[in-house]
Amino acid sequence: MNDTITLLTRRADMAPASADRDARTVEVIWSTGAPVRRRDMAGQYIERLSLNPQAVDLSRLQGASVLDAHRQSAVRDVLGSVQSAAVDGERGTALIRFSARPEVEPLWQDVLSGILRHVSVGYSVEEWAEATENGARVLTAVRWTPHEIFLVPTPADPGARIRMETNMTDTTITPAPPETQTRATINTEIRSIARIAGLDQSRIDGQIDAAADADTARRAAFEALATRSAPTIRTEQVCVEMGEALYARINPRHELSKPARRYAYATPVDMAKELLTLRGESTMALSPASLVTRALHTTSDFPIILGNTVGRVLRDAYQAAPSGIRRLGRQTSARDFRSVNKIMLGDATERGIERRLR
């Protein structure tokens, strides 16, 4: 018997279907609302973007910049602009136009040839809806604002891309018969994977008893390694240094300590971004306002830094104002809490007894 299997496949010739070479425009899908795994102080969660037209404010995206990856610090990072944008409940789309500057031309040619195909979107969230699905936290942005579109090598949303056309060509492939893998061979591979990952015997026995395949065992090992190797985040010293640097910006007379000097020119947005990164929070494609908002709501470090800075400024103000009580009396000691009489010598016209209550 001939066990050879013949597969029919199709080869796709990818090129932008929506590209207008003369106008230098192309249509993109900037979001499909795909879930993205993120982390905050409460642990991992799944982030989703609602594409209900009532949930998305497109006022900032109309006419916004198209940027090179996630760089947005200089004019040269601007590759083009958004000509129009829309959402239909399932995806967000836009028509973007590329600049005619010489340095942008190679990127435009890569777009036309189908080499550059992926995009991403920068956005801020004004309102979240939290739910639980299959034991996992899910945060859905139900009121949010896209700000810019990025041309990127790898998007967080797999469906965010330049709209392509597909020219199909049928091809026949006859693969070689797959190698038969016995249960004993699979169990041996499971033990090898577990030994390399440092898993205990109970995990190995559980996978073998469940008749797991090698791919399942490999995924479980990766998850165990990721959980075990998650670093313990210690940001106490960083908070102290950031707080001192922020205070020095308000009070220029304060001389920074040596550890705090690295934050001497850091803005509050820079500090919020670093704290989010230390907490394992993704800051990709977040605007400055979104960075500060997320730092205030997903980690306690940033509010502590701001609170300590305000406290130091207020203490300085209190110390600068003279105390009125010091002008009315002076401090003395007594053995108990009863009234104390003190005699003061003076001439006959003055009262010779001074009385204080304590």
C-alpha positions as CSV (number, residue, x, y, z in Angstrom):
1,M,0.0,0.0,0.0
2,N,1.2,3.5,-0.8
3,D,0.9,5.7,2.3
4,T,2.2,8.9,0.5
5,I,-0.1,11.8,1.1
6,T,-0.5,14.5,-1.6
7,L,-1.2,18.0,-0.3
8,L,-2.5,20.9,-2.3
9,T,-1.2,24.2,-1.1
10,R,-1.4,27.8,-2.4
11,R,1.5,30.2,-2.7
12,A,0.7,33.8,-1.9
13,D,2.3,36.7,-3.7
14,M,1.9,39.5,-1.1
15,A,1.6,43.1,-2.3
16,P,-0.5,45.9,-1.1
17,A,-3.9,45.8,-2.8
18,S,-4.8,49.3,-1.7
19,A,-1.5,51.1,-2.7
20,D,-1.7,54.2,-4.8
21,R,1.9,54.7,-6.2
22,D,1.2,58.2,-7.4
23,A,-0.5,59.5,-4.3
24,R,1.9,57.5,-2.1
25,T,-1.1,56.1,0.0
26,V,-2.0,52.7,1.3
27,E,-4.8,51.3,3.5
28,V,-3.9,49.7,6.9
29,I,-5.8,47.8,9.5
30,W,-4.4,49.3,12.8
31,S,-6.4,47.2,15.2
32,T,-8.5,44.1,15.3
33,G,-9.1,44.3,19.1
34,A,-6.9,41.2,19.6
35,P,-6.2,40.3,23.2
36,V,-2.7,41.2,24.5
37,R,-1.2,39.7,27.7
38,R,0.1,42.4,30.1
39,R,1.0,42.6,33.8
40,D,0.3,45.0,36.7
41,M,0.7,45.0,40.5
42,A,-2.2,42.5,40.7
43,G,-0.5,40.1,38.3
44,Q,-1.1,39.1,34.7
45,Y,-4.2,40.2,32.8
46,I,-5.5,40.3,29.2
47,E,-6.0,43.6,27.6
48,R,-8.6,44.1,24.9
49,L,-9.6,47.2,22.9
50,S,-13.3,47.6,22.1
51,L,-13.9,48.6,18.5
52,N,-17.5,49.7,19.0
53,P,-17.7,53.0,17.2
54,Q,-19.1,54.6,20.4
55,A,-16.0,53.4,22.4
56,V,-13.3,54.9,20.1
57,D,-12.5,58.6,19.9
58,L,-11.0,59.1,16.4
59,S,-10.5,62.9,16.7
60,R,-6.8,62.6,17.5
61,L,-6.1,60.0,14.8
62,Q,-7.4,62.0,11.9
63,G,-4.3,63.8,10.5
64,A,-2.0,62.1,13.0
65,S,1.6,61.1,12.3
66,V,2.7,57.7,10.9
67,L,6.0,57.0,12.8
68,D,9.0,54.8,12.3
69,A,8.6,51.9,14.8
70,H,7.8,53.4,18.2
71,R,10.2,56.4,17.9
72,Q,8.6,59.7,18.4
73,S,11.4,62.0,19.6
74,A,12.3,63.8,16.4
75,V,10.8,65.1,13.2
76,R,12.8,62.6,11.2
77,D,10.8,59.8,12.8
78,V,7.7,60.9,11.0
79,L,7.2,58.7,7.8
80,G,3.8,60.2,6.8
81,S,0.3,61.1,8.1
82,V,-3.1,59.6,8.5
83,Q,-5.5,60.8,5.8
84,S,-8.6,59.2,7.2
85,A,-9.6,56.6,9.9
86,A,-12.6,54.5,10.8
87,V,-13.9,51.7,13.0
88,D,-16.7,49.2,12.1
89,G,-17.0,47.1,15.3
90,E,-14.5,44.5,14.1
91,R,-11.4,46.4,13.0
92,G,-9.9,49.9,12.9
93,T,-8.8,51.0,9.4
94,A,-7.0,54.0,8.0
95,L,-5.6,55.5,4.8
96,I,-2.0,56.7,5.4
97,R,0.2,58.7,3.1
98,F,4.0,58.4,3.0
99,S,6.3,61.4,2.8
100,A,8.3,62.0,-0.4
101,R,11.5,62.7,1.5
102,P,14.5,60.8,0.1
103,E,15.1,59.0,3.4
104,V,11.5,57.7,3.4
105,E,11.7,56.3,-0.2
106,P,13.3,53.0,0.7
107,L,10.6,52.3,3.3
108,W,7.9,53.2,0.8
109,Q,9.4,50.8,-1.7
110,D,9.5,48.0,0.9
111,V,5.8,48.6,1.6
112,L,5.0,48.4,-2.1
113,S,7.0,45.2,-2.4
114,G,5.3,43.6,0.6
115,I,8.4,43.5,2.8
116,L,7.1,45.9,5.4
117,R,3.5,44.8,6.3
118,H,2.9,45.4,10.0
119,V,1.6,48.4,11.9
120,S,0.8,49.3,15.5
121,V,-1.2,52.0,17.2
122,G,-0.5,54.3,20.1
123,Y,-3.4,55.1,22.3
124,S,-4.6,56.3,25.7
125,V,-7.5,54.7,27.7
126,E,-10.0,56.8,29.6
127,E,-12.2,54.0,30.9
128,W,-11.7,50.3,31.5
129,A,-14.2,47.5,32.1
130,E,-12.9,44.6,34.2
131,A,-14.2,41.0,33.9
132,T,-13.0,37.4,34.5
133,E,-12.9,34.8,31.8
134,N,-11.8,31.2,32.4
135,G,-10.1,32.4,35.7
136,A,-8.1,35.2,34.0
137,R,-8.6,38.9,34.5
138,V,-9.7,40.8,31.4
139,L,-9.5,44.5,31.1
140,T,-11.3,46.0,28.1
141,A,-10.8,49.6,27.0
142,V,-14.4,50.8,26.6
143,R,-13.5,54.5,26.1
144,W,-10.2,55.1,24.5
145,T,-8.3,57.4,22.0
146,P,-5.8,56.3,19.3
147,H,-3.1,58.9,18.8
148,E,-0.7,57.7,16.1
149,I,0.1,54.8,13.8
150,F,3.5,53.1,13.7
151,L,5.2,51.0,11.0
152,V,6.7,48.1,13.0
153,P,8.6,44.8,12.4
154,T,6.4,42.9,14.9
155,P,2.9,44.1,16.1
156,A,1.2,43.2,19.4
157,D,-2.0,42.7,17.4
158,P,-1.3,40.0,14.7
159,G,-4.0,41.4,12.5
160,A,-2.6,45.0,12.5
161,R,-1.2,45.2,9.0
162,I,-1.1,46.9,5.6
163,R,-4.0,45.6,3.5
164,M,-2.6,43.1,1.0
165,E,-3.7,41.3,-2.1
166,T,-3.1,37.6,-2.6
167,N,-2.3,36.1,-6.0
168,M,-2.8,32.4,-5.5
169,T,-0.9,29.7,-7.4
170,D,-1.8,26.0,-6.8
171,T,1.2,23.8,-5.9
172,T,1.3,20.1,-5.2
173,I,3.6,18.9,-2.3
174,T,4.2,15.3,-1.6
175,P,5.7,15.0,1.9
176,A,7.7,12.1,3.1
177,P,5.8,9.7,5.5
178,P,6.1,11.0,9.1
179,E,8.3,9.1,11.4
180,T,6.3,7.0,13.8
181,Q,6.9,8.0,17.4
182,T,6.1,5.4,20.0
183,R,4.8,6.1,23.5
184,A,8.2,5.1,25.0
185,T,10.0,7.6,22.7
186,I,7.6,10.4,23.8
187,N,8.1,9.5,27.5
188,T,11.8,9.6,27.1
189,E,11.6,13.0,25.5
190,I,9.3,14.3,28.3
191,R,11.9,13.1,30.9
192,S,14.7,14.9,29.0
193,I,12.7,18.1,28.7
194,A,11.9,18.0,32.4
195,R,15.5,17.3,33.4
196,I,16.8,20.3,31.4
197,A,14.1,22.5,32.9
198,G,14.8,21.2,36.4
199,L,11.2,20.0,37.0
200,D,10.4,17.6,39.9
201,Q,9.4,14.0,39.4
202,S,5.7,14.6,40.2
203,R,5.4,16.9,37.1
204,I,7.1,14.3,34.9
205,D,4.8,11.5,36.2
206,G,1.7,13.7,35.7
207,Q,2.5,14.4,32.1
208,I,3.3,10.7,31.3
209,D,0.1,9.5,33.1
210,A,-1.9,12.1,31.1
211,A,-0.3,10.7,27.8
212,A,0.9,14.2,27.0
213,D,2.9,14.7,23.8
214,A,6.3,16.3,23.6
215,D,5.0,19.7,22.5
216,T,2.7,19.9,25.5
217,A,5.5,18.9,27.8
218,R,7.8,21.6,26.2
219,R,5.2,24.3,26.7
220,A,4.7,23.3,30.4
221,A,8.4,23.5,30.9
222,F,8.7,26.9,29.4
223,E,5.8,28.2,31.6
224,A,7.4,26.7,34.7
225,L,10.7,28.4,33.9
226,A,9.1,31.7,33.3
227,T,7.3,31.5,36.6
228,R,10.3,30.4,38.5
229,S,12.7,32.9,36.9
230,A,10.4,36.0,37.4
231,P,12.7,38.4,39.2
232,T,11.8,39.9,42.5
233,I,11.4,43.6,41.8
234,R,13.0,45.9,44.3
235,T,12.4,49.6,43.5
236,E,12.8,51.1,47.0
237,Q,16.2,52.7,46.3
238,V,15.1,53.8,42.8
239,C,12.1,55.5,44.4
240,V,14.3,57.3,46.9
241,E,16.6,58.5,44.1
242,M,13.7,59.6,41.9
243,G,12.0,61.5,44.8
244,E,15.2,63.4,45.6
245,A,15.8,64.3,42.0
246,L,12.2,65.5,41.6
247,Y,12.5,67.6,44.8
248,A,15.8,69.1,43.4
249,R,13.9,70.3,40.3
250,I,11.5,72.2,42.6
251,N,14.2,73.4,45.0
252,P,17.4,74.2,43.0
253,R,19.3,74.9,46.2
254,H,19.1,71.2,47.2
255,E,22.4,69.4,46.3
256,L,21.7,66.0,44.8
257,S,23.3,62.9,46.3
258,K,25.5,60.9,44.0
259,P,23.0,58.0,43.5
260,A,20.2,60.5,42.6
261,R,22.2,62.4,40.0
262,R,21.3,59.9,37.3
263,Y,17.7,61.2,37.5
264,A,18.7,64.9,37.6
265,Y,17.3,65.6,34.2
266,A,14.5,63.0,34.2
267,T,11.0,64.3,33.8
268,P,8.0,62.8,35.7
269,V,7.1,61.0,32.5
270,D,10.6,59.4,32.3
271,M,10.2,58.3,35.9
272,A,6.8,56.8,35.3
273,K,8.0,54.9,32.3
274,E,11.0,53.4,34.2
275,L,8.8,52.4,37.1
276,L,6.4,50.7,34.8
277,T,9.2,48.8,33.1
278,L,10.7,47.7,36.5
279,R,7.2,46.3,37.3
280,G,7.1,44.3,34.1
281,E,4.5,46.6,32.5
282,S,4.7,47.2,28.8
283,T,5.2,50.8,27.8
284,M,5.2,50.3,24.1
285,A,3.1,52.8,22.1
286,L,2.0,54.7,25.2
287,S,1.7,58.5,25.1
288,P,3.2,60.6,27.9
289,A,-0.3,61.1,29.4
290,S,-1.0,57.3,29.3
291,L,2.4,56.6,30.9
292,V,1.6,58.8,33.9
293,T,-2.0,57.5,34.2
294,R,-0.9,53.9,34.1
295,A,1.9,54.5,36.6
296,L,-0.6,56.2,39.0
297,H,-3.1,53.3,38.7
298,T,-0.9,50.1,38.3
299,T,1.9,50.7,40.8
300,S,2.1,52.4,44.2
301,D,5.7,53.7,43.7
302,F,4.9,56.7,41.5
303,P,2.2,58.1,43.8
304,I,4.6,57.7,46.8
305,I,7.3,59.6,44.9
306,L,4.9,62.5,44.2
307,G,3.6,62.4,47.7
308,N,7.0,62.5,49.3
309,T,8.1,65.4,47.1
310,V,5.0,67.5,48.0
311,G,5.7,66.6,51.7
312,R,9.3,67.8,51.6
313,V,8.2,71.1,49.9
314,L,5.5,71.7,52.6
315,R,8.0,70.9,55.4
316,D,10.4,73.5,54.0
317,A,7.5,76.1,54.0
318,Y,6.6,75.3,57.6
319,Q,10.2,75.7,58.7
320,A,10.6,79.0,56.9
321,A,7.7,80.5,58.8
322,P,8.6,81.7,62.4
323,S,6.8,80.0,65.2
324,G,4.6,82.5,67.2
325,I,4.5,80.3,70.3
326,R,8.2,80.7,70.9
327,R,7.8,84.5,71.3
328,L,5.2,84.0,74.1
329,G,7.1,81.8,76.5
330,R,10.1,79.6,77.1
331,Q,10.5,75.9,77.9
332,T,11.0,74.7,81.5
333,S,10.9,71.4,83.4
334,A,8.5,70.2,86.2
335,R,8.3,67.1,88.3
336,D,4.5,66.6,87.8
337,F,1.5,68.1,86.1
338,R,0.3,70.3,88.9
339,S,0.4,74.1,88.7
340,V,3.8,75.7,89.1
341,N,4.4,79.0,90.8
342,K,7.6,80.9,90.2
343,I,8.8,84.0,92.0
344,M,10.4,86.9,90.1
345,L,12.2,89.7,91.9
346,G,11.2,93.2,90.9
347,D,10.3,96.6,92.3
348,A,7.2,97.2,94.4
349,T,5.2,98.6,91.5
350,E,5.3,95.3,89.6
351,R,3.6,92.1,90.4
352,G,6.2,89.8,92.0
353,I,4.6,86.4,91.1
354,E,4.5,84.8,87.7
355,R,2.1,81.9,87.2
356,R,2.3,79.3,84.4
357,L,0.0,76.3,83.8
358,R,1.4,73.2,82.3
